[in-house]
Amino acid sequence: MDQKQELQSAFLTHYQFLQDSGIQAHIDQISNQLRDLEALVQEAAEIFYISEVGKLTQYIAQKLLDKFVPSWLVFVLQSEFASDQPEIICFENMKRVQSPVEIPSLEPYRHFFGLSPVAVDFSVFESTVGQQSLSDVFLSLRPAKLIPILGFAGVHGFIVVGRKVLGEDYTDEEMRYLERLIKFVSISFQNSLNYQSAITDRKTKLYNHSYFMRRLEEELARVKRYKLPVTVVIFDIDHFKRFNTEHGHLAGDLVLAEVGSVIASCVRSEDIAARFGGEEFVVLLVQCKADYGYLISERIREAVGALKVSYAGKDLSVSISGGVAEFVASESHDFVNPETLLNRADKALYESKNQGRNRTSYWSPELEEPQEIAP
């Protein structure tokens, strides 16, 4: 027997020993775990670059398809900018669907996970949560596990994991993978909250001044490159200082929030609505000309005029004025900067005020003459 044959024989002998003793199976198991951990680290790196909650939940659903398919995967989330009712993002058999459950408040669940901030079997949650209604709401989801989403400020929400589609139990390895994945998701969600905090006006939940200016500059660069139109609309609440004097600043803050909500509801998802400062708001309408901006401004103006803001036993109301300015890039036009376009919209707003307020005006070159705001 030559040396090569001797080596092969020795290898087969040792391999058979490893197989018979179970050592090889253990080595294979460790190798698989290392591969899974490497994949998890890669997924964590990808998760950290996702700042939108909707995209984050979709990413998790896609990744779980490689491991197992829960009958339901439900995210119950709440940010500091949301209303008391949490957002529910729901997947049935890993397809996004309308949520079949409603949760009026996250607070009792925050209390539960605040005391026990770990993943729990649904049966354990059901027996220890205290209020049967808090667990009964999830019964239609065939729940198996509840996993909290934790951040620096506490519990941001939780995930309901339904039983597997085929009915078999989750393995310990599968649940460990899911729990590790959610820990990374918790960090990403916290990062998303931090980012939203940096670009959001707290009173109105619209974007803030600095974020708007950055987006306007980006949009004007795109307009210049592709020769597209862009329109800016500036709004001002009429006689707001007088309103605050008569009703108080708390009433004024409530009006700002309501007006912000109206503006957000009247623009498209690709548009940028912001509080520009004080009682002034601004909207960036991408790929839109002034006539569309005028229609949007009038829609917002009429909706604000119909508002009845309840405060201290009274129904309060306000009106707003708007100014519209557009820029359409072409070879024959000089490019405008953000300040110039905003100044034009502001001149149109002054015109609305001088014409009696509660109306919308277009910018025109004639408005470049110095103007005084009518009292």
C-alpha positions as a Markdown table, in Angstrom:
| # | Residue | x | y | z |
|---|---|---|---|---|
| 1 | Met | 0.0 | 0.0 | 0.0 |
| 2 | Asp | 1.5 | 3.3 | -1.1 |
| 3 | Gln | 1.5 | 6.5 | 1.0 |
| 4 | Lys | -1.6 | 8.0 | -0.7 |
| 5 | Gln | -3.6 | 4.9 | 0.0 |
| 6 | Glu | -2.5 | 4.8 | 3.6 |
| 7 | Leu | -3.6 | 8.4 | 4.1 |
| 8 | Gln | -7.0 | 7.7 | 2.5 |
| 9 | Ser | -7.5 | 4.6 | 4.7 |
| 10 | Ala | -6.5 | 6.6 | 7.8 |
| 11 | Phe | -8.9 | 9.4 | 6.9 |
| 12 | Leu | -11.8 | 6.9 | 6.4 |
| 13 | Thr | -11.0 | 5.3 | 9.7 |
| 14 | His | -11.0 | 8.6 | 11.6 |
| 15 | Tyr | -14.1 | 9.9 | 9.7 |
| 16 | Gln | -16.0 | 6.7 | 10.6 |
| 17 | Phe | -15.0 | 7.2 | 14.2 |
| 18 | Leu | -16.2 | 10.8 | 14.2 |
| 19 | Gln | -19.5 | 9.7 | 12.6 |
| 20 | Asp | -20.0 | 6.8 | 15.1 |
| 21 | Ser | -19.1 | 8.9 | 18.1 |
| 22 | Gly | -21.4 | 11.8 | 17.1 |
| 23 | Ile | -18.5 | 14.3 | 17.0 |
| 24 | Gln | -19.0 | 14.9 | 13.3 |
| 25 | Ala | -22.6 | 15.8 | 13.8 |
| 26 | His | -21.6 | 18.2 | 16.5 |
| 27 | Ile | -19.0 | 19.8 | 14.2 |
| 28 | Asp | -21.6 | 20.1 | 11.5 |
| 29 | Gln | -24.0 | 21.7 | 13.9 |
| 30 | Ile | -21.4 | 24.3 | 15.0 |
| 31 | Ser | -20.5 | 25.0 | 11.4 |
| 32 | Asn | -24.1 | 25.6 | 10.6 |
| 33 | Gln | -24.5 | 27.9 | 13.6 |
| 34 | Leu | -21.4 | 29.9 | 12.5 |
| 35 | Arg | -22.8 | 30.3 | 9.1 |
| 36 | Asp | -26.2 | 31.5 | 10.6 |
| 37 | Leu | -24.3 | 33.9 | 12.8 |
| 38 | Glu | -22.4 | 35.3 | 9.9 |
| 39 | Ala | -25.6 | 35.7 | 8.0 |
| 40 | Leu | -27.2 | 37.4 | 11.0 |
| 41 | Val | -24.3 | 39.9 | 11.2 |
| 42 | Gln | -24.8 | 40.7 | 7.5 |
| 43 | Glu | -28.5 | 41.2 | 8.0 |
| 44 | Ala | -27.8 | 43.4 | 11.0 |
| 45 | Ala | -25.6 | 45.6 | 8.8 |
| 46 | Glu | -28.4 | 45.9 | 6.3 |
| 47 | Ile | -31.0 | 46.6 | 8.9 |
| 48 | Phe | -29.0 | 49.6 | 10.3 |
| 49 | Tyr | -29.2 | 51.3 | 6.9 |
| 50 | Ile | -33.1 | 51.1 | 6.9 |
| 51 | Ser | -34.6 | 54.2 | 8.4 |
| 52 | Glu | -38.3 | 53.7 | 7.3 |
| 53 | Val | -40.4 | 51.5 | 9.6 |
| 54 | Gly | -42.5 | 50.1 | 6.7 |
| 55 | Lys | -39.3 | 49.0 | 4.8 |
| 56 | Leu | -37.9 | 47.6 | 8.0 |
| 57 | Thr | -40.9 | 45.3 | 8.7 |
| 58 | Gln | -41.0 | 44.2 | 5.0 |
| 59 | Tyr | -37.3 | 43.3 | 5.3 |
| 60 | Ile | -37.9 | 41.2 | 8.3 |
| 61 | Ala | -40.7 | 39.3 | 6.7 |
| 62 | Gln | -38.6 | 38.6 | 3.6 |
| 63 | Lys | -35.7 | 37.3 | 5.8 |
| 64 | Leu | -38.0 | 35.0 | 7.8 |
| 65 | Leu | -39.1 | 33.3 | 4.6 |
| 66 | Asp | -35.6 | 31.8 | 4.4 |
| 67 | Lys | -36.1 | 30.2 | 7.9 |
| 68 | Phe | -39.8 | 29.5 | 8.4 |
| 69 | Val | -43.3 | 30.9 | 7.6 |
| 70 | Pro | -45.4 | 32.1 | 10.6 |
| 71 | Ser | -49.1 | 32.2 | 9.9 |
| 72 | Trp | -49.1 | 35.8 | 11.2 |
| 73 | Leu | -46.4 | 38.4 | 11.9 |
| 74 | Val | -47.8 | 41.5 | 13.5 |
| 75 | Phe | -45.8 | 44.6 | 14.5 |
| 76 | Val | -47.4 | 46.9 | 17.1 |
| 77 | Leu | -45.3 | 50.1 | 17.1 |
| 78 | Gln | -45.6 | 53.6 | 18.5 |
| 79 | Ser | -43.2 | 56.5 | 18.2 |
| 80 | Glu | -43.1 | 59.7 | 20.3 |
| 81 | Phe | -44.7 | 61.5 | 17.4 |
| 82 | Ala | -47.7 | 59.2 | 17.0 |
| 83 | Ser | -51.1 | 59.5 | 18.5 |
| 84 | Asp | -52.0 | 57.4 | 21.5 |
| 85 | Gln | -53.2 | 54.6 | 19.2 |
| 86 | Pro | -50.2 | 52.5 | 18.0 |
| 87 | Glu | -49.5 | 51.7 | 14.4 |
| 88 | Ile | -50.1 | 48.0 | 13.4 |
| 89 | Ile | -48.3 | 46.5 | 10.5 |
| 90 | Cys | -49.6 | 43.0 | 9.7 |
| 91 | Phe | -48.4 | 40.1 | 7.5 |
| 92 | Glu | -50.4 | 37.0 | 6.9 |
| 93 | Asn | -48.4 | 34.1 | 5.5 |
| 94 | Met | -45.7 | 36.8 | 5.0 |
| 95 | Lys | -47.9 | 38.9 | 2.7 |
| 96 | Arg | -48.8 | 42.5 | 3.9 |
| 97 | Val | -52.5 | 42.7 | 4.8 |
| 98 | Gln | -54.9 | 44.9 | 6.6 |
| 99 | Ser | -54.7 | 44.3 | 10.3 |
| 100 | Pro | -57.7 | 42.3 | 11.7 |
| 101 | Val | -57.0 | 43.7 | 15.2 |
| 102 | Glu | -57.2 | 47.1 | 16.8 |
| 103 | Ile | -55.3 | 48.2 | 19.9 |
| 104 | Pro | -56.5 | 51.5 | 21.4 |
| 105 | Ser | -53.3 | 52.1 | 23.5 |
| 106 | Leu | -49.9 | 50.6 | 23.9 |
| 107 | Glu | -49.6 | 51.6 | 27.6 |
| 108 | Pro | -50.8 | 48.3 | 29.2 |
| 109 | Tyr | -48.4 | 46.3 | 27.0 |
| 110 | Arg | -45.6 | 48.7 | 27.8 |
| 111 | His | -46.3 | 48.1 | 31.5 |
| 112 | Phe | -46.1 | 44.3 | 31.0 |
| 113 | Phe | -42.9 | 44.4 | 29.0 |
| 114 | Gly | -41.5 | 47.0 | 31.3 |
| 115 | Leu | -41.7 | 44.5 | 34.1 |
| 116 | Ser | -40.5 | 41.6 | 31.9 |
| 117 | Pro | -38.6 | 42.9 | 28.9 |
| 118 | Val | -38.0 | 39.5 | 27.2 |
| 119 | Ala | -39.8 | 37.4 | 24.6 |
| 120 | Val | -42.6 | 35.3 | 26.1 |
| 121 | Asp | -44.8 | 32.4 | 25.0 |
| 122 | Phe | -48.3 | 33.7 | 24.3 |
| 123 | Ser | -49.7 | 31.2 | 26.9 |
| 124 | Val | -47.4 | 32.8 | 29.5 |
| 125 | Phe | -48.5 | 36.3 | 28.5 |
| 126 | Glu | -52.2 | 35.2 | 28.6 |
| 127 | Ser | -51.9 | 33.9 | 32.1 |
| 128 | Thr | -49.9 | 36.7 | 33.6 |
| 129 | Val | -51.0 | 39.9 | 31.8 |
| 130 | Gly | -53.9 | 40.4 | 34.2 |
| 131 | Gln | -56.6 | 41.7 | 31.8 |
| 132 | Gln | -58.1 | 39.0 | 29.6 |
| 133 | Ser | -59.0 | 41.6 | 27.0 |
| 134 | Leu | -55.3 | 42.4 | 26.4 |
| 135 | Ser | -54.7 | 38.8 | 25.2 |
| 136 | Asp | -58.0 | 38.0 | 23.7 |
| 137 | Val | -57.5 | 40.6 | 21.0 |
| 138 | Phe | -54.7 | 38.5 | 19.5 |
| 139 | Leu | -56.5 | 35.1 | 19.5 |
| 140 | Ser | -57.4 | 35.3 | 15.8 |
| 141 | Leu | -53.7 | 35.6 | 15.0 |
| 142 | Arg | -52.9 | 32.1 | 16.3 |
| 143 | Pro | -50.2 | 33.7 | 18.5 |
| 144 | Ala | -47.2 | 31.7 | 19.6 |
| 145 | Lys | -44.7 | 34.3 | 20.9 |
| 146 | Leu | -44.7 | 38.0 | 21.8 |
| 147 | Ile | -41.3 | 39.8 | 21.4 |
| 148 | Pro | -40.8 | 43.3 | 22.8 |
| 149 | Ile | -39.1 | 46.1 | 20.8 |
| 150 | Leu | -37.0 | 48.0 | 23.3 |
| 151 | Gly | -35.2 | 51.3 | 23.0 |
| 152 | Phe | -33.5 | 53.9 | 25.2 |
| 153 | Ala | -36.8 | 55.4 | 26.2 |
| 154 | Gly | -38.4 | 52.0 | 27.1 |
| 155 | Val | -40.8 | 49.8 | 25.1 |
| 156 | His | -41.5 | 51.1 | 21.6 |
| 157 | Gly | -43.8 | 48.2 | 20.8 |
| 158 | Phe | -43.8 | 44.4 | 20.3 |
| 159 | Ile | -44.2 | 41.7 | 17.7 |
| 160 | Val | -46.8 | 39.0 | 17.7 |
| 161 | Val | -45.5 | 35.8 | 16.0 |
| 162 | Gly | -48.2 | 33.4 | 15.0 |
| 163 | Arg | -47.8 | 29.7 | 14.8 |
| 164 | Lys | -46.2 | 28.1 | 11.8 |
| 165 | Val | -48.4 | 27.8 | 8.7 |
| 166 | Leu | -48.1 | 24.0 | 8.8 |
| 167 | Gly | -48.7 | 23.8 | 12.5 |
| 168 | Glu | -45.4 | 22.5 | 13.8 |
| 169 | Asp | -43.7 | 24.0 | 16.8 |
| 170 | Tyr | -40.8 | 26.4 | 16.5 |
| 171 | Thr | -37.4 | 25.0 | 17.3 |
| 172 | Asp | -35.2 | 26.6 | 19.9 |
| 173 | Glu | -32.8 | 27.6 | 17.2 |
| 174 | Glu | -35.5 | 29.3 | 15.2 |
| 175 | Met | -36.7 | 31.3 | 18.1 |
| 176 | Arg | -33.1 | 32.3 | 19.1 |
| 177 | Tyr | -32.6 | 33.6 | 15.5 |
| 178 | Leu | -35.8 | 35.6 | 15.6 |
| 179 | Glu | -35.0 | 37.1 | 19.0 |
| 180 | Arg | -31.5 | 38.1 | 17.9 |
| 181 | Leu | -32.9 | 39.6 | 14.7 |
| 182 | Ile | -35.4 | 41.7 | 16.7 |
| 183 | Lys | -32.7 | 43.0 | 18.9 |
| 184 | Phe | -31.1 | 44.5 | 15.9 |
| 185 | Val | -34.5 | 45.7 | 14.7 |
| 186 | Ser | -34.9 | 47.5 | 18.1 |
| 187 | Ile | -31.7 | 49.4 | 17.5 |
| 188 | Ser | -32.7 | 50.3 | 14.0 |
| 189 | Phe | -36.1 | 51.5 | 15.2 |
| 190 | Gln | -34.4 | 53.6 | 17.8 |
| 191 | Asn | -32.2 | 55.1 | 15.1 |
| 192 | Ser | -35.3 | 55.8 | 13.0 |
| 193 | Leu | -36.9 | 57.6 | 16.0 |
| 194 | Asn | -33.8 | 59.7 | 16.5 |
| 195 | Tyr | -33.7 | 60.6 | 12.8 |
| 196 | Gln | -37.5 | 61.5 | 12.9 |
| 197 | Ser | -36.9 | 63.6 | 16.0 |
| 198 | Ala | -34.1 | 65.5 | 14.2 |
| 199 | Ile | -36.3 | 66.4 | 11.2 |
| 200 | Thr | -39.8 | 66.8 | 12.8 |
| 201 | Asp | -41.5 | 69.8 | 14.3 |
| 202 | Arg | -42.9 | 68.6 | 17.7 |
| 203 | Lys | -46.0 | 70.8 | 17.8 |
| 204 | Thr | -47.3 | 70.0 | 14.3 |
| 205 | Lys | -45.6 | 66.6 | 13.5 |
| 206 | Leu | -44.7 | 68.2 | 10.1 |
| 207 | Tyr | -41.1 | 68.4 | 8.9 |
| 208 | Asn | -39.0 | 71.2 | 10.4 |
| 209 | His | -37.4 | 74.2 | 8.7 |
| 210 | Ser | -33.9 | 72.8 | 8.3 |
| 211 | Tyr | -35.1 | 69.5 | 6.7 |
| 212 | Phe | -37.4 | 71.5 | 4.3 |
| 213 | Met | -34.5 | 73.7 | 3.2 |
| 214 | Arg | -32.3 | 70.6 | 2.5 |
| 215 | Arg | -35.1 | 68.9 | 0.5 |
| 216 | Leu | -35.8 | 72.1 | -1.4 |
| 217 | Glu | -32.2 | 72.5 | -2.4 |
| 218 | Glu | -32.1 | 68.8 | -3.6 |
| 219 | Glu | -35.3 | 69.3 | -5.6 |
| 220 | Leu | -34.1 | 72.4 | -7.3 |
| 221 | Ala | -30.9 | 70.6 | -8.3 |
| 222 | Arg | -33.1 | 67.8 | -9.8 |
| 223 | Val | -35.2 | 70.5 | -11.5 |
| 224 | Lys | -32.2 | 72.0 | -13.1 |
| 225 | Arg | -30.9 | 68.7 | -14.4 |
| 226 | Tyr | -34.2 | 67.3 | -15.8 |
| 227 | Lys | -36.0 | 70.5 | -16.7 |
| 228 | Leu | -39.0 | 69.8 | -14.4 |
| 229 | Pro | -41.3 | 72.2 | -12.7 |
| 230 | Val | -41.4 | 72.7 | -8.9 |
| 231 | Thr | -43.9 | 74.8 | -6.8 |
| 232 | Val | -43.7 | 76.2 | -3.3 |
| 233 | Val | -46.7 | 77.3 | -1.3 |
| 234 | Ile | -46.3 | 79.4 | 1.9 |
| 235 | Phe | -49.2 | 79.7 | 4.4 |
| 236 | Asp | -49.7 | 82.0 | 7.3 |
| 237 | Ile | -52.5 | 81.7 | 9.9 |
| 238 | Asp | -54.4 | 85.0 | 9.8 |
| 239 | His | -54.1 | 87.3 | 12.8 |
| 240 | Phe | -52.5 | 84.5 | 14.9 |
| 241 | Lys | -51.0 | 86.9 | 17.4 |
| 242 | Arg | -54.4 | 88.3 | 18.1 |
| 243 | Phe | -55.8 | 84.8 | 18.5 |
| 244 | Asn | -53.1 | 84.0 | 21.0 |
| 245 | Thr | -53.8 | 87.2 | 22.9 |
| 246 | Glu | -57.6 | 86.4 | 23.1 |
| 247 | His | -57.5 | 82.6 | 23.8 |
| 248 | Gly | -54.0 | 81.9 | 25.1 |
| 249 | His | -50.9 | 80.1 | 23.8 |
| 250 | Leu | -52.2 | 76.6 | 24.7 |
| 251 | Ala | -55.2 | 77.2 | 22.4 |
| 252 | Gly | -52.7 | 78.5 | 19.8 |
| 253 | Asp | -50.6 | 75.4 | 20.1 |
| 254 | Leu | -53.7 | 73.3 | 19.5 |
| 255 | Val | -54.6 | 75.3 | 16.4 |
| 256 | Leu | -51.0 | 74.9 | 15.1 |
| 257 | Ala | -51.3 | 71.1 | 15.5 |
| 258 | Glu | -54.7 | 71.0 | 13.8 |
| 259 | Val | -53.6 | 73.1 | 10.9 |
| 260 | Gly | -50.5 | 71.0 | 10.5 |
| 261 | Ser | -52.7 | 67.9 | 10.4 |
| 262 | Val | -54.9 | 69.4 | 7.7 |
| 263 | Ile | -51.9 | 70.3 | 5.5 |
| 264 | Ala | -50.4 | 66.8 | 5.8 |
| 265 | Ser | -53.7 | 65.3 | 4.8 |
| 266 | Cys | -54.0 | 67.4 | 1.6 |
| 267 | Val | -50.6 | 66.8 | 0.0 |
| 268 | Arg | -49.1 | 63.7 | -1.7 |
| 269 | Ser | -46.6 | 61.4 | 0.0 |
| 270 | Glu | -43.8 | 62.7 | -2.2 |
| 271 | Asp | -44.4 | 66.3 | -1.3 |
| 272 | Ile | -42.8 | 68.0 | 1.7 |
| 273 | Ala | -44.9 | 69.9 | 4.2 |
| 274 | Ala | -43.2 | 71.7 | 7.0 |
| 275 | Arg | -43.7 | 74.2 | 9.7 |
| 276 | Phe | -41.5 | 77.1 | 8.7 |
| 277 | Gly | -41.6 | 79.0 | 12.0 |
| 278 | Gly | -44.2 | 80.6 | 14.3 |
| 279 | Glu | -47.6 | 80.4 | 12.5 |
| 280 | Glu | -46.0 | 80.0 | 9.0 |
| 281 | Phe | -46.1 | 76.7 | 7.0 |
| 282 | Val | -44.6 | 75.8 | 3.7 |
| 283 | Val | -45.2 | 73.0 | 1.2 |
| 284 | Leu | -42.9 | 71.8 | -1.6 |
| 285 | Leu | -44.8 | 70.3 | -4.5 |
| 286 | Val | -42.5 | 68.2 | -6.6 |
| 287 | Gln | -42.9 | 68.1 | -10.4 |
| 288 | Cys | -45.9 | 70.5 | -10.1 |
| 289 | Lys | -46.7 | 73.8 | -11.7 |
| 290 | Ala | -48.3 | 76.8 | -10.1 |
| 291 | Asp | -51.9 | 76.0 | -11.1 |
| 292 | Tyr | -51.7 | 72.7 | -9.2 |
| 293 | Gly | -50.1 | 74.6 | -6.3 |
| 294 | Tyr | -53.0 | 77.0 | -6.3 |
| 295 | Leu | -55.6 | 74.1 | -6.2 |
| 296 | Ile | -53.7 | 72.5 | -3.2 |
| 297 | Ser | -53.5 | 75.9 | -1.4 |
| 298 | Glu | -57.2 | 76.5 | -1.9 |
| 299 | Arg | -58.1 | 72.9 | -0.7 |
| 300 | Ile | -56.0 | 73.5 | 2.4 |
| 301 | Arg | -57.4 | 77.0 | 3.0 |
| 302 | Glu | -61.0 | 75.7 | 2.8 |
| 303 | Ala | -60.3 | 72.8 | 5.0 |
| 304 | Val | -58.7 | 75.0 | 7.7 |
| 305 | Gly | -61.6 | 77.4 | 7.4 |
| 306 | Ala | -64.0 | 74.5 | 8.2 |
| 307 | Leu | -62.0 | 73.5 | 11.3 |
| 308 | Lys | -63.7 | 73.8 | 14.7 |
| 309 | Val | -61.0 | 73.5 | 17.4 |
| 310 | Ser | -62.5 | 72.7 | 20.8 |
| 311 | Tyr | -60.8 | 74.4 | 23.7 |
| 312 | Ala | -62.0 | 75.4 | 27.2 |
| 313 | Gly | -65.6 | 74.7 | 26.2 |
| 314 | Lys | -65.5 | 76.8 | 23.0 |
| 315 | Asp | -65.3 | 75.9 | 19.3 |
| 316 | Leu | -62.5 | 78.1 | 17.9 |
| 317 | Ser | -61.7 | 78.7 | 14.3 |
| 318 | Val | -59.0 | 80.4 | 12.2 |
| 319 | Ser | -58.3 | 81.2 | 8.5 |
| 320 | Ile | -55.1 | 81.1 | 6.5 |
| 321 | Ser | -53.6 | 82.9 | 3.6 |
| 322 | Gly | -51.4 | 81.3 | 0.9 |
| 323 | Gly | -48.8 | 82.4 | -1.6 |
| 324 | Val | -47.7 | 80.3 | -4.6 |
| 325 | Ala | -44.5 | 80.4 | -6.6 |
| 326 | Glu | -43.2 | 78.1 | -9.2 |
| 327 | Phe | -40.0 | 77.5 | -11.1 |
| 328 | Val | -39.8 | 75.7 | -14.4 |
| 329 | Ala | -36.3 | 75.0 | -15.6 |
| 330 | Ser | -35.5 | 75.6 | -19.2 |
| 331 | Glu | -32.6 | 76.7 | -21.3 |
| 332 | Ser | -34.0 | 80.3 | -21.4 |
| 333 | His | -34.5 | 80.7 | -17.7 |
| 334 | Asp | -31.9 | 81.6 | -15.1 |
| 335 | Phe | -31.7 | 79.0 | -12.3 |
| 336 | Val | -33.2 | 80.2 | -9.0 |
| 337 | Asn | -31.8 | 79.3 | -5.6 |
| 338 | Pro | -34.0 | 78.2 | -2.6 |
| 339 | Glu | -34.0 | 81.7 | -1.1 |
| 340 | Thr | -35.3 | 83.3 | -4.3 |
| 341 | Leu | -38.1 | 80.8 | -4.8 |
| 342 | Leu | -39.2 | 81.2 | -1.1 |
| 343 | Asn | -39.0 | 84.9 | -1.4 |
| 344 | Arg | -41.3 | 84.8 | -4.4 |
| 345 | Ala | -43.9 | 82.7 | -2.5 |
| 346 | Asp | -43.6 | 85.1 | 0.4 |
| 347 | Lys | -44.3 | 88.1 | -1.9 |
| 348 | Ala | -47.4 | 86.2 | -3.1 |
| 349 | Leu | -48.4 | 85.6 | 0.6 |
| 350 | Tyr | -48.1 | 89.3 | 1.3 |
| 351 | Glu | -50.4 | 90.0 | -1.7 |
| 352 | Ser | -53.0 | 87.7 | -0.1 |
| 353 | Lys | -52.8 | 89.6 | 3.1 |
| 354 | Asn | -53.1 | 92.9 | 1.4 |
| 355 | Gln | -56.1 | 91.7 | -0.5 |
| 356 | Gly | -58.0 | 90.9 | 2.7 |
| 357 | Arg | -56.5 | 87.6 | 3.8 |
| 358 | Asn | -58.1 | 84.1 | 3.7 |
| 359 | Arg | -57.2 | 83.7 | 0.1 |
| 360 | Thr | -54.4 | 82.4 | -2.2 |
| 361 | Ser | -52.2 | 84.5 | -4.6 |
| 362 | Tyr | -49.7 | 83.7 | -7.3 |
| 363 | Trp | -46.3 | 85.3 | -7.5 |
| 364 | Ser | -45.7 | 87.5 | -10.5 |
| 365 | Pro | -42.8 | 89.9 | -11.4 |
| 366 | Glu | -45.1 | 92.9 | -10.5 |
| 367 | Leu | -45.0 | 91.7 | -6.8 |
| 368 | Glu | -41.3 | 92.4 | -6.7 |
| 369 | Glu | -42.1 | 96.0 | -5.8 |
| 370 | Pro | -41.8 | 96.7 | -2.0 |
| 371 | Gln | -45.0 | 95.7 | -0.2 |
| 372 | Glu | -46.5 | 96.6 | 3.2 |
| 373 | Ile | -48.7 | 94.1 | 5.0 |
| 374 | Ala | -52.2 | 95.4 | 5.5 |
| 375 | Pro | -53.2 | 95.5 | 9.2 |
